[in-house]
Amino acid sequence: MSDTLSVGIVGTGGIAQSHIHAIEANDNIRLVAVMDVDASRVKSVAHKHDARAYTSLDAFLEDSEVEGVHVCTPHNQHADIAVAAAEAGKHVLVEKPMALTLPDCDRMIGASEQAGKILMVGQVMRHYPINLMVRQMIAEGAIGQVGHLTRRRYSYFNTLAPGSNYPGWYMDPRIAGNCVLYGFGSHEYDILHWQLNSPVIRVYSQGTASTELYQGDKDSYTTVMNHANGAVSVLSQSVVCHTGAHDQYIIGSKGSMVLTGQTLVMNGKEVPIEGSSGDGMKNQIGEFAACCLEGKEPDANGRSVRHTMAVIEAAKQSAERNEPVQVSEFE
Ligand SMILES: NC(=O)c1ccc[n+]([C@@H]2O[C@H](COP(=O)([O-])OP(=O)(O)OC[C@H]3O[C@@H](n4cnc5c(N)ncnc54)[C@H](O)[C@@H]3O)[C@@H](O)[C@H]2O)c1
């Protein structure tokens, strides 16, 4: 058995550069090929990192040295590329969101299971040292039984503004899905049930188009979730809030925790955290390679993240129907 996984990347834009840095920072994985529909971009990335360049997905997937495929394309391309890669006998690490529909998530899981290959989703926040610490402390009962969590993620996300580093497709719901739910929500809905290690069973959500920026698509959502263990979580998100926030309160029977950015405070005292969110991508990619090489299931495997996607679907449906929705409707 080899001790190094050879991988290729499909989609060589912004996040692919972070994947490449993380591949280079791990010693159990190496980059051998890149593929993009943008010929000049893929050529330049391949040249810089000494990899083979492809503009055809079929030709890329025929490259027998490629054992694992990182899918780093716009959201509406994730499912088809991940399925094609699994059918070609490759392991897959697909960026968040897993896909834009639940049938697409099921196709991806089916193809990887049929091929006997790994399917992992880039839930990079599960690899942030602060979130790993929170999950561990909750599991160990550091603040007793958790009853209530509130998390906010507010920003002003306008990819069309001069100087924005993000491509414009993020604001096109046909390509990206709703920006709040699938862009940022794919991280945020995931982290809450993961920290608690308890699935969401019921969702009540309200969304608004608070501004004109997203041309009628909802730009803000607040969702109340009931977890299987009895805890209640509240997630409030907006992509049109000029004053940003990214924080969380966790209230337990014996104490409480507050996360602000990368700082964790428990009962008024800061908890030391080793490492930073900057280590998340390296840790994620190291786990992907180790799982492929050793035949282990990654934590953010397809079935685990499908639950997140079912919660997002329930949140969207709840806001549309203006009523609470059982997540089991989508599982
Ligand atoms: N984990 C994170 O925090 C994080 C951060 C940023 C982006 N992302 C995710 O990474 C993914 C890519 O985002 P990005 O910002 O790098 O986008 P990007 O537009 O910068 O890059 C996407 C690349 O995919 C290429 N592409 C488009 N369609 C293709 C196809 N069919 N086949 C091959 N290549 C194709 C484009 O030419 C482009 O080079 C998205 O899923 C996004 O949500 C995750």
The ligand as a Gaussian input file, in Angstrom:
#p B3LYP/6-31G(d) Opt

LIG

0 1
 N      -14.474000      26.010000       2.462000
 C      -14.580000      27.302000       2.277000
 O      -14.579000      28.055000       3.225000
 C      -14.737000      27.811000       0.875000
 C      -14.295000      29.090000       0.537000
 C      -14.449000      29.509000      -0.792000
 C      -15.052000      28.673000      -1.719000
 N      -15.508000      27.450000      -1.345000
 C      -16.201000      26.561000      -2.300000
 O      -15.280000      26.167000      -3.324000
 C      -15.978000      26.008000      -4.553000
 C      -15.322000      26.865000      -5.637000
 O      -15.365000      28.207000      -5.249000
 P      -14.289000      29.254000      -5.782000
 O      -14.463000      30.480000      -4.967000
 O      -12.954000      28.620000      -5.836000
 O      -14.848000      29.523000      -7.270000
 P      -14.023000      30.078000      -8.532000
 O      -15.029000      30.614000      -9.479000
 O      -12.905000      30.945000      -8.069000
 O      -13.359000      28.762000      -9.152000
 C      -14.149000      27.802000      -9.788000
 C      -13.360000      27.244000     -10.975000
 O      -14.128000      26.177000     -11.536000
 C      -14.013000      26.263000     -12.946000
 N      -15.144000      25.544000     -13.520000
 C      -16.433000      25.946000     -13.676000
 N      -17.188000      24.957000     -14.223000
 C      -16.351000      23.908000     -14.400000
 C      -16.519000      22.592000     -14.911000
 N      -17.716000      22.151000     -15.326000
 N      -15.438000      21.778000     -14.976000
 C      -14.221000      22.227000     -14.559000
 N      -13.986000      23.450000     -14.063000
 C      -15.052000      24.267000     -13.972000
 C      -13.985000      27.754000     -13.241000
 O      -13.434000      28.014000     -14.518000
 C      -13.116000      28.257000     -12.103000
 O      -11.744000      28.266000     -12.446000
 C      -17.436000      26.359000      -4.244000
 O      -18.124000      25.195000      -3.936000
 C      -17.331000      27.254000      -3.032000
 O      -18.498000      27.300000      -2.229000
 C      -15.328000      26.990000      -0.070000

